[in-house]
Amino acid sequence: MKKNILRVITVSSFIIFILILVIFSLYLFPRIFADDGTKLLYKMRNTLNSYVTPKNYYLSDIDKHYFSSGIYEIKDNKECYYLYIKTEDTFYDVISDIDTLCTEMKECINSYRNSGNENTEIVLWIENCSNCSIPVYPLSDKICIGLNHSIPITDALDYCKGFEEISLGGYRGYKILIPQNFNSNYFDDFHSLKRLEISGFSSDEDKNRISEELLNLDGIDIVIDYEKINKALITSN
């Protein structure tokens, strides 16, 4: 009887050891022996996971966020790196780190080779289901934010002052929340901004008010509900 119990324990321990070895192999081997593009994706995945907590309720979540590198492809003569992550982190936790995250992503790609230029694109897509969606393009200084009705757009814009392109809209059918005192003066210190897109208004009154307020922002393309409302860019010396 004791021999049988010992044999079961030995076999079980061996199986557990093999499973652990397989899991570590699946995790480590691609990071060590993959091509440069895939290694770069894994490095960016680790960086993304260090700022945004992955949702990991299901095995599919764990596989996607810890074992999958992401997608690498050549599109329109550009090297494109795509990383998607679902999270339970709040919108404010994510958006407050967005500048630092983008800076580290640029450092990631430059550490592998001198490819952080016009022939390369990184796309990070961060989503908290029912609350927000944040696709961000670190090399293009572009951010797109989908918000539910409880998050004012100013709470998002406060963290986007370093971006050249900002797109704001409702998340999954939600309408955006615009404070009554929101006007063109809000953008006085957005020195990098070249294009601003806003969509998903709760009423025509809101849309018309914001269109009028932002119409004369110099040097910035203004797009309201996917329609450009101002003239060509005004460049300053």
C-alpha positions in Angstrom: 0.0 0.0 0.0 2.8 2.4 0.9 4.6 1.6 -2.3 1.5 2.4 -4.3 1.1 5.7 -2.5 4.8 6.5 -3.1 4.5 5.6 -6.8 1.4 7.9 -7.2 3.2 10.8 -5.5 6.3 10.2 -7.6 4.3 10.1 -10.9 2.2 13.1 -9.9 5.4 15.1 -9.0 6.9 14.2 -12.3 3.8 15.3 -14.2 3.7 18.6 -12.3 7.4 19.1 -13.1 6.8 18.5 -16.8 3.9 20.9 -16.8 5.9 23.6 -15.1 8.7 23.0 -17.6 6.4 23.2 -20.6 4.8 26.4 -19.3 8.2 28.1 -18.7 9.3 26.8 -22.1 6.3 28.4 -23.8 7.0 31.6 -22.0 10.8 31.8 -22.3 11.7 30.1 -25.6 9.9 32.6 -27.9 11.5 35.5 -26.0 15.0 34.0 -26.4 15.0 32.4 -29.8 12.4 34.5 -31.8 13.3 36.9 -34.6 14.0 40.5 -33.7 10.5 41.7 -34.5 8.9 39.1 -32.2 11.5 39.8 -29.4 10.6 43.5 -29.7 6.9 42.7 -29.4 7.5 40.6 -26.2 9.6 43.5 -24.7 6.8 45.9 -25.5 4.3 43.5 -24.0 6.2 43.3 -20.8 6.4 47.1 -20.7 2.6 47.4 -21.3 1.9 44.9 -18.6 4.0 46.8 -16.1 1.8 49.8 -16.5 -1.6 48.2 -17.2 -2.8 45.2 -15.2 -4.1 42.6 -17.6 -7.5 41.1 -17.1 -6.9 37.4 -16.3 -10.2 35.8 -15.4 -9.9 33.1 -18.1 -7.2 31.0 -19.7 -7.7 32.9 -22.9 -6.9 36.1 -21.1 -3.7 34.7 -19.6 -2.6 33.3 -23.0 -3.3 36.6 -24.8 -1.7 38.9 -22.2 1.3 36.8 -21.0 2.2 34.3 -23.7 1.1 36.1 -26.9 3.6 38.6 -28.3 1.1 40.6 -30.3 1.0 41.2 -34.1 3.8 42.2 -36.4 3.1 43.0 -40.0 4.3 45.1 -42.9 1.4 47.4 -44.0 1.7 50.2 -46.6 5.5 49.9 -46.5 5.4 50.3 -42.7 6.5 48.0 -39.9 3.5 47.8 -37.7 3.5 46.4 -34.1 0.0 45.8 -32.5 -0.6 45.1 -28.8 -4.1 44.8 -27.3 -4.8 44.5 -23.6 -8.0 44.2 -21.5 -7.9 45.5 -18.0 -9.9 46.1 -14.9 -7.8 49.2 -14.1 -9.8 52.4 -13.9 -9.6 54.9 -16.7 -7.8 57.3 -14.4 -5.1 54.7 -13.5 -4.5 54.1 -17.2 -4.6 57.7 -18.5 -2.3 59.0 -15.7 0.5 56.8 -16.9 0.0 57.2 -20.7 2.8 59.7 -21.3 5.4 57.6 -19.5 4.1 54.4 -21.2 4.6 56.0 -24.6 8.1 57.2 -23.7 9.1 53.7 -22.7 7.6 52.2 -25.9 9.7 54.6 -28.0 12.8 53.6 -26.0 11.9 49.9 -26.5 11.9 50.2 -30.3 15.0 52.3 -30.4 16.9 49.9 -28.3 16.5 47.1 -30.9 17.3 49.1 -34.0 17.0 52.5 -35.4 13.4 51.9 -36.6 11.4 54.5 -34.6 10.7 56.7 -37.6 8.2 57.3 -40.3 8.5 53.7 -41.5 7.4 52.2 -38.2 4.1 52.3 -36.2 3.2 51.0 -32.7 -0.4 50.6 -31.8 -1.4 50.0 -28.2 -5.1 49.3 -27.6 -6.1 49.4 -23.9 -9.7 48.5 -23.0 -11.7 48.5 -19.8 -15.0 46.9 -20.9 -18.1 49.2 -20.2 -15.8 52.1 -19.3 -13.3 53.1 -21.9 -11.2 52.3 -24.8 -7.7 53.9 -25.5 -5.9 53.1 -28.7 -2.6 55.0 -28.6 0.1 55.5 -31.3 3.3 56.4 -29.5 5.5 57.0 -32.5 2.8 59.2 -34.2 2.0 61.1 -31.0 -1.7 60.2 -31.5 -4.3 59.0 -29.0 -7.9 58.0 -29.5 -10.2 57.8 -26.4 -13.6 56.3 -26.1 -15.4 57.3 -22.9 -18.6 56.3 -21.1 -21.1 58.9 -20.0 -19.6 59.3 -16.5 -16.1 60.5 -17.5 -15.9 64.2 -18.6 -13.7 64.8 -21.7 -11.6 67.3 -19.7 -10.5 64.4 -17.4 -9.1 62.7 -20.5 -7.6 65.9 -22.1 -5.7 66.8 -18.9 -3.3 63.9 -19.7 -3.0 64.4 -23.5 -1.2 67.7 -23.8 1.9 66.2 -25.4 0.0 64.5 -28.3 -0.2 65.9 -31.8 -3.5 64.2 -32.6 -6.4 63.6 -30.1 -9.6 61.9 -31.0 -12.4 61.7 -28.4 -15.8 60.0 -28.6 -18.3 57.8 -26.9 -17.4 54.3 -25.9 -19.7 51.6 -27.3 -22.6 53.8 -27.9 -22.2 56.1 -24.9 -22.4 59.8 -25.3 -19.6 62.0 -24.2 -19.9 64.3 -21.2 -18.8 67.9 -21.8 -18.6 70.4 -18.9 -20.5 73.7 -19.5 -17.4 75.8 -19.0 -15.5 73.9 -21.8 -14.2 76.3 -24.5 -11.2 77.1 -26.7 -9.3 78.6 -23.8 -8.8 75.1 -22.4 -6.3 74.4 -25.2 -4.0 77.4 -24.4 -1.2 75.1 -23.3 -1.7 72.3 -25.8 1.5 73.4 -27.7 1.9 70.1 -29.6 -1.7 69.7 -30.8 -2.3 69.7 -34.6 -5.6 67.8 -34.9 -8.6 67.5 -32.6 -11.5 65.2 -33.3 -14.7 65.0 -31.1 -17.7 62.9 -31.7 -20.6 61.2 -29.8 -22.4 64.3 -28.6 -25.4 63.9 -26.4 -27.4 66.6 -28.2 -27.2 68.9 -31.2 -27.0 71.8 -28.7 -23.8 70.5 -27.3 -22.4 69.8 -30.8 -23.2 73.3 -32.0 -21.9 74.9 -28.9 -18.5 73.1 -29.1 -18.3 73.7 -32.8 -18.6 77.4 -32.3 -16.2 77.5 -29.4 -13.4 75.6 -31.2 -13.9 77.0 -34.7 -11.1 79.6 -34.5 -8.4 77.6 -32.8 -5.3 78.6 -34.8 -3.0 75.9 -36.2 -5.3 73.0 -35.3 -7.5 70.9 -37.5 -10.9 70.6 -35.8 -13.2 67.7 -36.7 -16.6 67.6 -35.2 -18.6 64.4 -35.8 -16.2 63.4 -38.5 -16.6 66.7 -40.4 -13.8 69.2 -40.6 -15.2 72.5 -39.5 -12.3 74.9 -39.8 -10.1 76.1 -42.6 -6.7 74.8 -43.5 -4.0 74.8 -40.9 -2.7 78.3 -40.0 1.1 78.0 -39.6 3.0 80.4 -37.4 6.6 81.4 -37.7 
